Every structure is written in C-alpha cells, then in structure tokens.
C-alpha cells in the first residue's frame, strides 16, 4: 500500500496539492454588515435584508413588504433600526 501512495504522489504536482489544501472562500463580502435587496412588486415593493453570522457560518434573511400606501424612505429607516437592534 505504501508503494501506491508514493506512486500517486509522484504523479501529482506540488501545485495540485496546494490547490486542494486551500480553504473554500466565504460567500459574500468580507465585511460584517447588513445588505439590502429592494425588489419592485405589484402594489409596492419587497425589501430583503441579509446578515452573515460568523459563529454559525450562515446568512440570515428577513423579508419585508412595503405597500404603495407607505412611505418607502420611512419604512427603510424603520427596518434599519429594527435590524440593528436585533444584533
């Protein structure tokens, strides 16, 4: 079995071993912040927030619906305050 390992190692170049050992990149930006996505919808818009949690290695999403009867600027301000208090 030892001869097989040596044979495989001789076939692989050192560059290939370096590529295999590199960690996978973390999705999203490297900064720990709050990201918004605003999507137009019929009768208003949908606002989705995303926060990356380093401890759990997961992204948490929250979705909000803003109707045409609400002021979008005021609603975005309320969402920012709410999300910052959740931290």
Biopython code that builds the backbone (N, CA, C, O; Angstrom):
import numpy as np
from Bio.PDB.StructureBuilder import StructureBuilder

atoms = [
    (1, "UNK", "N", (0.811, -1.187, 0.000)),
    (1, "UNK", "CA", (0.000, 0.000, 0.000)),
    (1, "UNK", "C", (0.865, 1.265, 0.000)),
    (1, "UNK", "O", (0.483, 2.285, -0.573)),
    (2, "UNK", "N", (2.013, 1.188, 0.637)),
    (2, "UNK", "CA", (2.910, 2.318, 0.699)),
    (2, "UNK", "C", (3.430, 2.689, -0.699)),
    (2, "UNK", "O", (3.594, 3.869, -1.009)),
    (3, "UNK", "N", (3.679, 1.708, -1.513)),
    (3, "UNK", "CA", (4.179, 1.964, -2.858)),
    (3, "UNK", "C", (3.122, 2.691, -3.693)),
    (3, "UNK", "O", (3.459, 3.502, -4.555)),
    (4, "UNK", "N", (1.842, 2.399, -3.434)),
    (4, "UNK", "CA", (0.765, 3.061, -4.167)),
    (4, "UNK", "C", (0.708, 4.552, -3.812)),
    (4, "UNK", "O", (0.548, 5.397, -4.693)),
    (5, "UNK", "N", (0.840, 4.868, -2.532)),
    (5, "UNK", "CA", (0.850, 6.268, -2.106)),
    (5, "UNK", "C", (2.009, 7.018, -2.743)),
    (5, "UNK", "O", (1.850, 8.153, -3.193)),
    (6, "UNK", "N", (3.178, 6.381, -2.779)),
    (6, "UNK", "CA", (4.343, 7.030, -3.379)),
    (6, "UNK", "C", (4.135, 7.246, -4.875)),
    (6, "UNK", "O", (4.538, 8.274, -5.419)),
    (7, "UNK", "N", (3.517, 6.294, -5.526)),
    (7, "UNK", "CA", (3.266, 6.414, -6.963)),
    (7, "UNK", "C", (2.292, 7.559, -7.243)),
    (7, "UNK", "O", (2.492, 8.331, -8.181)),
    (8, "UNK", "N", (1.239, 7.668, -6.432)),
    (8, "UNK", "CA", (0.250, 8.738, -6.614)),
    (8, "UNK", "C", (0.888, 10.097, -6.359)),
    (8, "UNK", "O", (0.641, 11.055, -7.091)),
    (9, "UNK", "N", (1.712, 10.173, -5.312)),
    (9, "UNK", "CA", (2.390, 11.438, -5.018)),
    (9, "UNK", "C", (3.324, 11.852, -6.142)),
    (9, "UNK", "O", (3.467, 13.041, -6.425)),
    (10, "UNK", "N", (3.949, 10.898, -6.770)),
    (10, "UNK", "CA", (4.853, 11.235, -7.869)),
    (10, "UNK", "C", (4.073, 11.738, -9.089)),
    (10, "UNK", "O", (4.592, 12.536, -9.870)),
    (11, "UNK", "N", (2.847, 11.281, -9.252)),
    (11, "UNK", "CA", (2.015, 11.743, -10.368)),
    (11, "UNK", "C", (1.499, 13.157, -10.144)),
    (11, "UNK", "O", (1.372, 13.939, -11.087)),
    (12, "UNK", "N", (1.207, 13.474, -8.908)),
    (12, "UNK", "CA", (0.677, 14.799, -8.602)),
    (12, "UNK", "C", (1.796, 15.819, -8.531)),
    (12, "UNK", "O", (2.870, 15.554, -7.990)),
    (13, "UNK", "N", (1.534, 16.951, -9.068)),
    (13, "UNK", "CA", (2.496, 18.034, -8.947)),
    (13, "UNK", "C", (2.229, 18.774, -7.650)),
    (13, "UNK", "O", (1.134, 18.695, -7.091)),
    (14, "UNK", "N", (3.213, 19.477, -7.185)),
    (14, "UNK", "CA", (3.079, 20.230, -5.931)),
    (14, "UNK", "C", (1.996, 21.303, -6.048)),
    (14, "UNK", "O", (1.335, 21.614, -5.057)),
    (15, "UNK", "N", (1.804, 21.869, -7.230)),
    (15, "UNK", "CA", (0.773, 22.894, -7.430)),
    (15, "UNK", "C", (-0.618, 22.327, -7.178)),
    (15, "UNK", "O", (-1.468, 22.999, -6.593)),
    (16, "UNK", "N", (-0.853, 21.096, -7.614)),
    (16, "UNK", "CA", (-2.155, 20.475, -7.412)),
    (16, "UNK", "C", (-2.441, 20.278, -5.929)),
    (16, "UNK", "O", (-3.578, 20.449, -5.488)),
    (17, "UNK", "N", (-1.436, 19.924, -5.171)),
    (17, "UNK", "CA", (-1.625, 19.726, -3.737)),
    (17, "UNK", "C", (-1.949, 21.040, -3.040)),
    (17, "UNK", "O", (-2.738, 21.057, -2.095)),
    (18, "UNK", "N", (-1.353, 22.139, -3.490)),
    (18, "UNK", "CA", (-1.644, 23.439, -2.891)),
    (18, "UNK", "C", (-3.088, 23.847, -3.155)),
    (18, "UNK", "O", (-3.747, 24.388, -2.267)),
    (19, "UNK", "N", (-3.580, 23.600, -4.341)),
    (19, "UNK", "CA", (-4.961, 23.948, -4.687)),
    (19, "UNK", "C", (-5.946, 23.149, -3.837)),
    (19, "UNK", "O", (-6.963, 23.691, -3.405)),
    (20, "UNK", "N", (-5.668, 21.905, -3.599)),
    (20, "UNK", "CA", (-6.569, 21.062, -2.818)),
    (20, "UNK", "C", (-6.613, 21.525, -1.363)),
    (20, "UNK", "O", (-7.663, 21.439, -0.727)),
    (21, "UNK", "N", (-5.517, 22.006, -0.834)),
    (21, "UNK", "CA", (-5.431, 22.371, 0.581)),
    (21, "UNK", "C", (-5.995, 23.755, 0.888)),
    (21, "UNK", "O", (-6.198, 24.071, 2.060)),
    (22, "UNK", "N", (-6.256, 24.596, -0.119)),
    (22, "UNK", "CA", (-6.765, 25.940, 0.132)),
    (22, "UNK", "C", (-8.211, 25.871, 0.613)),
    (22, "UNK", "O", (-9.006, 25.098, 0.080)),
    (23, "UNK", "N", (-8.556, 26.680, 1.621)),
    (23, "UNK", "CA", (-9.943, 26.683, 2.097)),
    (23, "UNK", "C", (-10.874, 27.320, 1.078)),
    (23, "UNK", "O", (-10.455, 28.154, 0.275)),
    (24, "UNK", "N", (-12.124, 26.927, 1.114)),
    (24, "UNK", "CA", (-13.114, 27.485, 0.207)),
    (24, "UNK", "C", (-13.418, 28.924, 0.614)),
    (24, "UNK", "O", (-13.494, 29.225, 1.805)),
    (25, "UNK", "N", (-13.591, 29.808, -0.353)),
    (25, "UNK", "CA", (-13.878, 31.198, 0.000)),
    (25, "UNK", "C", (-15.265, 31.337, 0.616)),
    (25, "UNK", "O", (-16.196, 30.624, 0.243)),
    (26, "UNK", "N", (-15.390, 32.265, 1.563)),
    (26, "UNK", "CA", (-16.664, 32.520, 2.219)),
    (26, "UNK", "C", (-17.577, 33.286, 1.266)),
    (26, "UNK", "O", (-17.132, 34.240, 0.628)),
    (27, "UNK", "N", (-18.839, 32.888, 1.159)),
    (27, "UNK", "CA", (-19.733, 33.617, 0.269)),
    (27, "UNK", "C", (-20.016, 35.015, 0.785)),
    (27, "UNK", "O", (-20.091, 35.233, 1.994)),
    (28, "UNK", "N", (-20.171, 35.948, -0.116)),
    (28, "UNK", "CA", (-20.500, 37.303, 0.289)),
    (28, "UNK", "C", (-19.266, 38.127, 0.569)),
    (28, "UNK", "O", (-18.143, 37.636, 0.455)),
    (29, "UNK", "N", (-19.469, 39.375, 0.935)),
    (29, "UNK", "CA", (-18.329, 40.249, 1.198)),
    (29, "UNK", "C", (-17.639, 39.885, 2.507)),
    (29, "UNK", "O", (-18.209, 39.204, 3.360)),
    (30, "UNK", "N", (-16.401, 40.351, 2.649)),
    (30, "UNK", "CA", (-15.627, 40.068, 3.860)),
    (30, "UNK", "C", (-16.047, 40.937, 5.041)),
    (30, "UNK", "O", (-15.684, 40.652, 6.182)),
    (31, "UNK", "N", (-16.811, 41.996, 4.773)),
    (31, "UNK", "CA", (-17.234, 42.859, 5.868)),
    (31, "UNK", "C", (-18.473, 42.280, 6.531)),
    (31, "UNK", "O", (-19.296, 41.622, 5.895)),
    (32, "UNK", "N", (-18.579, 42.543, 7.818)),
    (32, "UNK", "CA", (-19.722, 42.046, 8.570)),
    (32, "UNK", "C", (-20.731, 43.172, 8.653)),
    (32, "UNK", "O", (-20.618, 44.042, 9.517)),
    (33, "UNK", "N", (-21.717, 43.170, 7.771)),
    (33, "UNK", "CA", (-22.681, 44.257, 7.723)),
    (33, "UNK", "C", (-24.059, 43.769, 7.329)),
    (33, "UNK", "O", (-24.337, 42.570, 7.317)),
    (34, "UNK", "N", (-24.901, 44.713, 7.012)),
    (34, "UNK", "CA", (-26.279, 44.450, 6.645)),
    (34, "UNK", "C", (-26.438, 44.762, 5.160)),
    (34, "UNK", "O", (-26.066, 45.845, 4.707)),
    (35, "UNK", "N", (-26.984, 43.825, 4.409)),
    (35, "UNK", "CA", (-27.183, 44.026, 2.968)),
    (35, "UNK", "C", (-28.680, 44.098, 2.662)),
    (35, "UNK", "O", (-29.478, 43.358, 3.236)),
    (36, "UNK", "N", (-29.042, 44.989, 1.762)),
    (36, "UNK", "CA", (-30.428, 45.174, 1.355)),
    (36, "UNK", "C", (-30.629, 44.767, -0.087)),
    (36, "UNK", "O", (-29.752, 44.958, -0.929)),
    (37, "UNK", "N", (-31.781, 44.209, -0.362)),
    (37, "UNK", "CA", (-32.229, 43.986, -1.725)),
    (37, "UNK", "C", (-33.640, 44.538, -1.814)),
    (37, "UNK", "O", (-34.525, 44.121, -1.067)),
    (38, "UNK", "N", (-33.847, 45.471, -2.723)),
    (38, "UNK", "CA", (-35.165, 46.075, -2.913)),
    (38, "UNK", "C", (-35.690, 45.609, -4.259)),
    (38, "UNK", "O", (-35.057, 45.823, -5.294)),
    (39, "UNK", "N", (-36.867, 44.962, -4.236)),
    (39, "UNK", "CA", (-37.463, 44.423, -5.451)),
    (39, "UNK", "C", (-38.827, 45.058, -5.670)),
    (39, "UNK", "O", (-39.667, 45.030, -4.770)),
    (40, "UNK", "N", (-39.064, 45.628, -6.840)),
    (40, "UNK", "CA", (-40.392, 46.193, -7.106)),
    (40, "UNK", "C", (-41.415, 45.069, -7.218)),
    (40, "UNK", "O", (-41.124, 43.988, -7.730)),
    (41, "UNK", "N", (-42.605, 45.348, -6.732)),
    (41, "UNK", "CA", (-43.685, 44.370, -6.801)),
    (41, "UNK", "C", (-44.973, 45.104, -7.180)),
    (41, "UNK", "O", (-45.040, 46.331, -7.109)),
    (42, "UNK", "N", (-45.971, 44.356, -7.576)),
    (42, "UNK", "CA", (-47.259, 44.946, -7.935)),
    (42, "UNK", "C", (-47.949, 45.433, -6.664)),
    (42, "UNK", "O", (-48.323, 44.623, -5.815)),
    (43, "UNK", "N", (-48.121, 46.744, -6.524)),
    (43, "UNK", "CA", (-48.748, 47.300, -5.334)),
    (43, "UNK", "C", (-47.771, 47.690, -4.249)),
    (43, "UNK", "O", (-48.191, 47.935, -3.118)),
    (44, "UNK", "N", (-46.479, 47.759, -4.545)),
    (44, "UNK", "CA", (-45.494, 48.147, -3.537)),
    (44, "UNK", "C", (-44.112, 47.631, -3.879)),
    (44, "UNK", "O", (-43.734, 47.572, -5.049)),
    (45, "UNK", "N", (-43.363, 47.260, -2.862)),
    (45, "UNK", "CA", (-42.039, 46.679, -3.090)),
    (45, "UNK", "C", (-41.714, 45.711, -1.957)),
    (45, "UNK", "O", (-42.333, 45.742, -0.893)),
    (46, "UNK", "N", (-40.746, 44.867, -2.206)),
    (46, "UNK", "CA", (-40.286, 43.877, -1.238)),
    (46, "UNK", "C", (-38.857, 44.229, -0.876)),
    (46, "UNK", "O", (-38.019, 44.446, -1.751)),
    (47, "UNK", "N", (-38.584, 44.284, 0.417)),
    (47, "UNK", "CA", (-37.238, 44.575, 0.904)),
    (47, "UNK", "C", (-36.740, 43.353, 1.649)),
    (47, "UNK", "O", (-37.384, 42.870, 2.580)),
    (48, "UNK", "N", (-35.586, 42.861, 1.228)),
    (48, "UNK", "CA", (-34.986, 41.700, 1.886)),
    (48, "UNK", "C", (-33.643, 42.115, 2.474)),
    (48, "UNK", "O", (-32.828, 42.739, 1.794)),
    (49, "UNK", "N", (-33.415, 41.766, 3.740)),
    (49, "UNK", "CA", (-32.136, 42.055, 4.386)),
    (49, "UNK", "C", (-31.380, 40.746, 4.573)),
    (49, "UNK", "O", (-31.982, 39.689, 4.760)),
    (50, "UNK", "N", (-30.070, 40.829, 4.521)),
    (50, "UNK", "CA", (-29.219, 39.653, 4.714)),
    (50, "UNK", "C", (-28.084, 40.026, 5.656)),
    (50, "UNK", "O", (-27.422, 41.048, 5.475)),
    (51, "UNK", "N", (-27.866, 39.184, 6.667)),
    (51, "UNK", "CA", (-26.763, 39.365, 7.619)),
    (51, "UNK", "C", (-26.007, 38.051, 7.713)),
    (51, "UNK", "O", (-26.609, 36.983, 7.819)),
    (52, "UNK", "N", (-24.689, 38.138, 7.674)),
    (52, "UNK", "CA", (-23.861, 36.942, 7.796)),
    (52, "UNK", "C", (-23.492, 36.749, 9.256)),
    (52, "UNK", "O", (-23.018, 37.677, 9.911)),
    (53, "UNK", "N", (-23.710, 35.535, 9.770)),
    (53, "UNK", "CA", (-23.379, 35.183, 11.152)),
    (53, "UNK", "C", (-22.107, 34.354, 11.143)),
    (53, "UNK", "O", (-22.109, 33.213, 10.681)),
    (54, "UNK", "N", (-21.006, 34.929, 11.657)),
    (54, "UNK", "CA", (-19.716, 34.232, 11.669)),
    (54, "UNK", "C", (-19.730, 32.992, 12.552)),
    (54, "UNK", "O", (-19.110, 31.984, 12.214)),
    (55, "UNK", "N", (-20.426, 33.056, 13.670)),
    (55, "UNK", "CA", (-20.428, 31.934, 14.612)),
    (55, "UNK", "C", (-21.115, 30.707, 14.026)),
    (55, "UNK", "O", (-20.646, 29.584, 14.211)),
    (56, "UNK", "N", (-22.216, 30.915, 13.324)),
    (56, "UNK", "CA", (-22.977, 29.799, 12.756)),
    (56, "UNK", "C", (-22.606, 29.506, 11.306)),
    (56, "UNK", "O", (-23.045, 28.505, 10.739)),
    (57, "UNK", "N", (-21.793, 30.384, 10.704)),
    (57, "UNK", "CA", (-21.410, 30.262, 9.305)),
    (57, "UNK", "C", (-22.660, 30.151, 8.427)),
    (57, "UNK", "O", (-22.769, 29.258, 7.587)),
    (58, "UNK", "N", (-23.603, 31.080, 8.642)),
    (58, "UNK", "CA", (-24.854, 31.082, 7.893)),
    (58, "UNK", "C", (-25.290, 32.521, 7.651)),
    (58, "UNK", "O", (-24.931, 33.430, 8.399)),
    (59, "UNK", "N", (-26.058, 32.706, 6.609)),
    (59, "UNK", "CA", (-26.628, 34.008, 6.307)),
    (59, "UNK", "C", (-28.091, 34.001, 6.704)),
    (59, "UNK", "O", (-28.842, 33.102, 6.325)),
    (60, "UNK", "N", (-28.493, 35.007, 7.469)),
    (60, "UNK", "CA", (-29.872, 35.124, 7.918)),
    (60, "UNK", "C", (-30.601, 36.151, 7.050)),
    (60, "UNK", "O", (-30.108, 37.259, 6.837)),
    (61, "UNK", "N", (-31.772, 35.773, 6.555)),
    (61, "UNK", "CA", (-32.572, 36.638, 5.698)),
    (61, "UNK", "C", (-33.857, 37.037, 6.397)),
    (61, "UNK", "O", (-34.477, 36.228, 7.087)),
    (62, "UNK", "N", (-34.258, 38.299, 6.215)),
    (62, "UNK", "CA", (-35.551, 38.804, 6.673)),
    (62, "UNK", "C", (-36.194, 39.500, 5.489)),
    (62, "UNK", "O", (-35.520, 40.206, 4.739)),
    (63, "UNK", "N", (-37.501, 39.304, 5.315)),
    (63, "UNK", "CA", (-38.219, 39.889, 4.192)),
    (63, "UNK", "C", (-39.327, 40.795, 4.713)),
    (63, "UNK", "O", (-40.070, 40.430, 5.625)),
    (64, "UNK", "N", (-39.425, 41.979, 4.122)),
    (64, "UNK", "CA", (-40.437, 42.966, 4.496)),
    (64, "UNK", "C", (-41.210, 43.380, 3.253)),
    (64, "UNK", "O", (-40.648, 43.450, 2.161)),
    (65, "UNK", "N", (-42.496, 43.654, 3.420)),
    (65, "UNK", "CA", (-43.347, 44.113, 2.321)),
    (65, "UNK", "C", (-43.755, 45.548, 2.604)),
    (65, "UNK", "O", (-44.253, 45.858, 3.686)),
    (66, "UNK", "N", (-43.544, 46.418, 1.635)),
    (66, "UNK", "CA", (-43.920, 47.826, 1.749)),
    (66, "UNK", "C", (-44.975, 48.085, 0.682)),
    (66, "UNK", "O", (-44.722, 47.909, -0.510)),
    (67, "UNK", "N", (-46.151, 48.502, 1.117)),
    (67, "UNK", "CA", (-47.237, 48.767, 0.161)),
    (67, "UNK", "C", (-47.089, 50.163, -0.432)),
    (67, "UNK", "O", (-46.278, 50.962, 0.036)),
    (68, "UNK", "N", (-47.885, 50.454, -1.474)),
    (68, "UNK", "CA", (-47.862, 51.771, -2.103)),
    (68, "UNK", "C", (-48.364, 52.859, -1.155)),
    (68, "UNK", "O", (-48.066, 54.036, -1.357)),
    (69, "UNK", "N", (-49.106, 52.488, -0.144)),
    (69, "UNK", "CA", (-49.669, 53.458, 0.790)),
    (69, "UNK", "C", (-48.654, 53.908, 1.844)),
    (69, "UNK", "O", (-48.904, 54.877, 2.560)),
    (70, "UNK", "N", (-47.524, 53.227, 1.948)),
    (70, "UNK", "CA", (-46.497, 53.564, 2.934)),
    (70, "UNK", "C", (-45.351, 54.303, 2.256)),
    (70, "UNK", "O", (-45.063, 54.069, 1.083)),
    (71, "UNK", "N", (-44.699, 55.195, 2.999)),
    (71, "UNK", "CA", (-43.537, 55.910, 2.501)),
    (71, "UNK", "C", (-42.325, 54.976, 2.582)),
    (71, "UNK", "O", (-41.965, 54.514, 3.665)),
    (72, "UNK", "N", (-41.707, 54.703, 1.446)),
    (72, "UNK", "CA", (-40.615, 53.724, 1.407)),
    (72, "UNK", "C", (-39.390, 54.208, 2.194)),
    (72, "UNK", "O", (-38.708, 53.402, 2.827)),
    (73, "UNK", "N", (-39.107, 55.513, 2.160)),
    (73, "UNK", "CA", (-37.943, 56.027, 2.889)),
    (73, "UNK", "C", (-38.121, 55.841, 4.397)),
    (73, "UNK", "O", (-37.185, 55.444, 5.092)),
    (74, "UNK", "N", (-39.311, 56.126, 4.894)),
    (74, "UNK", "CA", (-39.589, 55.943, 6.315)),
    (74, "UNK", "C", (-39.504, 54.478, 6.689)),
    (74, "UNK", "O", (-38.950, 54.127, 7.730)),
    (75, "UNK", "N", (-40.051, 53.625, 5.842)),
    (75, "UNK", "CA", (-40.056, 52.190, 6.119)),
    (75, "UNK", "C", (-38.635, 51.629, 6.118)),
    (75, "UNK", "O", (-38.309, 50.799, 6.966)),
    (76, "UNK", "N", (-37.786, 52.058, 5.190)),
    (76, "UNK", "CA", (-36.394, 51.590, 5.161)),
    (76, "UNK", "C", (-35.677, 52.023, 6.433)),
    (76, "UNK", "O", (-34.897, 51.253, 6.992)),
    (77, "UNK", "N", (-35.928, 53.241, 6.896)),
    (77, "UNK", "CA", (-35.335, 53.703, 8.150)),
    (77, "UNK", "C", (-35.766, 52.839, 9.331)),
    (77, "UNK", "O", (-34.947, 52.511, 10.190)),
    (78, "UNK", "N", (-37.056, 52.467, 9.380)),
    (78, "UNK", "CA", (-37.551, 51.600, 10.449)),
    (78, "UNK", "C", (-36.904, 50.217, 10.385)),
    (78, "UNK", "O", (-36.584, 49.632, 11.419)),
    (79, "UNK", "N", (-36.712, 49.696, 9.176)),
    (79, "UNK", "CA", (-36.099, 48.377, 9.007)),
    (79, "UNK", "C", (-34.643, 48.397, 9.468)),
    (79, "UNK", "O", (-34.182, 47.452, 10.108)),
    (80, "UNK", "N", (-33.923, 49.465, 9.147)),
    (80, "UNK", "CA", (-32.520, 49.577, 9.568)),
    (80, "UNK", "C", (-32.425, 49.581, 11.088)),
    (80, "UNK", "O", (-31.608, 48.869, 11.671)),
    (81, "UNK", "N", (-33.272, 50.393, 11.727)),
    (81, "UNK", "CA", (-33.248, 50.461, 13.190)),
    (81, "UNK", "C", (-33.589, 49.106, 13.783)),
    (81, "UNK", "O", (-32.925, 48.657, 14.718)),
    (82, "UNK", "N", (-34.616, 48.443, 13.253)),
    (82, "UNK", "CA", (-35.034, 47.130, 13.762)),
    (82, "UNK", "C", (-33.920, 46.094, 13.615)),
    (82, "UNK", "O", (-33.663, 45.321, 14.539)),
    (83, "UNK", "N", (-33.263, 46.077, 12.463)),
    (83, "UNK", "CA", (-32.200, 45.089, 12.233)),
    (83, "UNK", "C", (-30.974, 45.372, 13.089)),
    (83, "UNK", "O", (-30.310, 44.435, 13.533)),
    (84, "UNK", "N", (-30.659, 46.633, 13.329)),
    (84, "UNK", "CA", (-29.517, 46.946, 14.180)),
    (84, "UNK", "C", (-29.785, 46.583, 15.622)),
    (84, "UNK", "O", (-28.864, 46.181, 16.334)),
    (85, "UNK", "N", (-31.030, 46.713, 16.079)),
    (85, "UNK", "CA", (-31.364, 46.295, 17.448)),
    (85, "UNK", "C", (-31.325, 44.782, 17.603)),
    (85, "UNK", "O", (-31.091, 44.288, 18.706)),
    (86, "UNK", "N", (-31.542, 44.049, 16.548)),
    (86, "UNK", "CA", (-31.522, 42.575, 16.606)),
    (86, "UNK", "C", (-30.123, 42.036, 16.835)),
    (86, "UNK", "O", (-29.975, 40.913, 17.318)),
    (87, "UNK", "N", (-29.113, 42.784, 16.510)),
    (87, "UNK", "CA", (-27.731, 42.320, 16.669)),
    (87, "UNK", "C", (-27.445, 42.149, 18.075)),
    (87, "UNK", "O", (-26.333, 41.763, 18.436)),
]
sb = StructureBuilder()
sb.init_structure("model")
sb.init_model(0)
sb.init_chain("A")
sb.init_seg("    ")
for serial, (resi, resn, name, xyz) in enumerate(atoms, 1):
    if name == "N":
        sb.init_residue(resn, " ", resi, " ")
    sb.init_atom(name, np.array(xyz, "f"), 0.0, 1.0, " ", f" {name:<3s}", serial, name[0])
structure = sb.get_structure()
